[in-house]
Amino acid sequence: MTQAKIGIIGGSGLYKMEALKEVQELEIDTPFGKPSDALILAKLDDTPVVFLARHGRNHHLLPSDLPFRANIYAMKSLGVEYLISASAVGSLQQEAKPLDMVIPDQFIDRTKNRISTFFGEGIVAHITFGDPVCGELSQVLGDAVASLNLAEVNLHRGGTYVCMEGPAFSTKAESNLYRSWGAKIIGMTNLPEAKLAREAEIAYATLALVTDYDCWHPDHDSVTVEMIIGNLTKNAVNAQKVIQETVKRLAANPPHSEAHSALKYAILTPLGKVPTATKEKLDLLLKKYY
């Protein structure tokens, strides 16, 4: 087993998956450096998958320090076409309660220090990103959640994820500003992943796991690390069940995704004019268009 079409990125609290079998740890170098940790090539039931702990298995990487490009490039190099990204989030709306699951369909970018493109260095590409996640993959993910009838978990299909820089949590003024925008959840990681996955022509969807109400809530204590950790363990158990069911459904009926041809009309620079070094660096992404 050397490749897998389904990738999984585990967020805070989800550093491994107990159900993985025939595990191989792969240390991968990419033109963008090393990924967050070794990639785990394994089988989930009978389906090959690739798993990566976003922050490292020992959670040693700040959100701003994550090697987003290396992570997505490494997934692409192993043949990943569908990427399920689990992420701990805070809730910005009363109805999205701790332990609920949200499958967002929109993002707002509040980051400052992230590189969120593979392009540059002599090549220009502009992906369409009006719909920043794959609707078909999100549907499969949502159906998997709904089918499991998890205790204490309500499913929210759709909603806006505010991606903040971190590592500090929001001020109350910021939290209320995001609420006034109609955003549902807030996190620190998924928007750069979504952009890079689209450039890599990988279908991407987020499984957002609510750990807390953000600090706006008048009847709850402001978010603390202790509060989050208390819910992370429960979320991690539920997330593994959802991911296992999603993988089973994807393996049985992989959907068509517009993401799989995202670069077809996005590259503006004639490929013959791209510097050789850049072309070699991006060969994995560009070779189907030569």
Phi, psi and omega in degrees: 000118183237346182217165177208143180273345184245126178247152180226127173250120180266131181267202182305124180093340181248082186260349177200167177232120185295333186280355181290136180235162180054049189286131170238130175264127184242121172269113186244130170262139178235166175298350181247020178096192181272145174294178183301330183196180171299142173275138183258109174266123187203183174245136174248110199059242180250012186256126175296135177220162173240129180243140176222130173279114188304315183264008188087154183296336178258014180047061184254000184249125173294154176307319181290340184261002182295136178277070187305314183295317179298320181298312182288320179299318180296319176301314180299320183294339179263008174091011184293132177243338179230129185234119178259122185245112176272139186210131172284136182220160169263153180265138177254000182224145184305321188288340178267096188269158173308137184084350174292163175240135179238136174248090187293151175243358178218159178227151166238130185266115175241019179277163184231334192235030185249140169265116189242029177214149172275347191266173191119188179054042174102004176220135182243132174218140179234100177286151168282140187216022179300322174249097195281352174237162179281117181297323182291316178294320178299323178297315179298317180297314179296320178296325178296315178301312184298326184287341187271341180050054183289135178297139177072359186251123169254142180262133175242111178271117181093165183132159184260131178258118172275122178259109182261166183286313185073189003279347176292150175283177185291155162282163178297324178297316178296315182300316179290329175298313181296324176297321180294337176280351181088010180291149184259322185221164181222136178210189188233006192226330201279337182293315175302322177299315182297318180295314182291322176298320178297317177297329179273004179059043176248130174292132189229138173215150182253131167257100184268125186251112186285124179257338190192163163279135176298173192293356180293334194290120186289337184258008179231149176299151175301151185302135176230160178298321180300318180297317182294314182298325179300326180267340182300319183296314178297317180298320182296320178296313180294320182299320180297321177296317181295315181297319180298317179292322179296316179299319179300317180290321179294318180296323182285327185208076181294125184280156169289139178228133176297338179299333185291350175230033187296333182269357188306318180242011186270335186276119183266333182279128174304129186298333177291344181260358181283133178307142184304317181298320179291319179298319178293321180297324185254017184305322181301325182271329190262340194300330180289347181253003178292000000 
